Amino acid sequence: MTDEDPLDVPALQRRLAEFAAARNWQPYHTPKNLVAALSVEASELVEIFQWLTPEQSARVMDDPGTAHRVRDEIADVLAYLLQLCEVLGVDPLAALSAKIDRNGRRFPVPGSDLAEPPTP
């Protein structure tokens, strides 16, 4: 893949599947194992921010070394999430879109037609 190739979810999922297949890792890519790995990688991302103040966390990308670590951990989290979606047959973009729609109904903008009237 080059910088000129468009990035899309199915292409990234194919690359991840090819990477795992070339190393014969597919037997280990069960939903349980992928969820566990996703949790570990998310925790590694949390670790970077754990003791930062809100102000420091907002500037975390200013330090090249820390920015590199943040990007790597985000990539690890996304890789395991995309692999999990592939194994379970979940379209991650469709799932996200549906979730945003549900949240819009659950948490309507105050004053909108969907918002409940204030109780007396």
N, C-alpha and C positions, 0 to 999 in steps of 0.2 A: 504494500500500500504506500502511496506517495502522498505528499501534502496536497496534491492537486485532486486526488480521489475524494469524492464526497463521502462524508461519514454518515452512516445510517445504522440503525439498530440491527436489522437483519445481517448486514455485512459484518458488523462487529461480532455478532453471535456466531457467524460462520467462522470467522478468524479464531475465536476462542475455542470452538469445537474442533477445528483443524489442529490447533496448538495442542489440545488435550489428546486428540486421537494419535498424533505423531509420537506422543510419549506414553501411550496406552494408559491414560489416566481415567478414561470413561467409567470403568467399574467403580471408581471412588467418587464419582460425581453424582451421588444420590441426593435427593432433596434434603435429607437430614444432614449430610456432610456439607452440602453447599450452604445451608442456613447457618450451620456452626461456623464455617469459614467466614461467611458474611458478617456474623456477629464479632468475630475476632478482629477482622479488618476495620469494622466500624469503631471498635474499642481502641484500635491503634490511632485512628483519626481523633477520637476524643482525647487520647493521651496528649496530643500536641497542644490542645487548648485547655487542658484540665486546670492549670493553676494561673492562667492568664486573667487579667482584668478584662471587663468588656471592651475597654479602650485598646488594650494590647491585642485582643482577639480580632478587632476590626482592622488592625495593621499587620496581621500575621504574614501577609503576602509581600510586605516590604522587605523582609529579610530573604535573600535568595536561597539560603540553605533550608530555612523553614518552609518557604514556598514550595521548594522541590519535594520535601517530605509530604506536605499537604496534598500536592497534585498526585503523588504516588499512592497515598492512602485512598484518595477519592477514586483513583483508577482501580485500585484493588476492590473497593466496595462495589463499584459499578460492574466490574468484571464478574464477581460472584453473583450479583443480583441478576445480570443478564443471563448467566449460565443457569441459575435457578429458574428463571422464566422460561428458558428454552426447554429444560427438563420437564417442567410442569405444563408446558403448552400455554403459557400466559403471554399475551401481547402487552408488554410493559407500558407502551404509550396509550393503548386503549384503556388499560386498567387505571392509569393516572388520569386520563380524561374523564372517565366515569366517576372516579373518586372526587375530582374537583367539582363535577356536577352535583354529586350527593352532598358535598360540603356546602355548596351554594344554597341548597335547599335547607340544610341543617342550620346554617349560619347566615341568614339573609342580611343584606345591607340594611341598617336601620333606616326606616322611612320608605323602603321599597314596598311594592305590592305584596311581596312574599313575607314581609315581616309581620309578626303578630301584633295586633293593636295593644297598646299598653293596658295593663289591668288597672282598674280603678282602685 
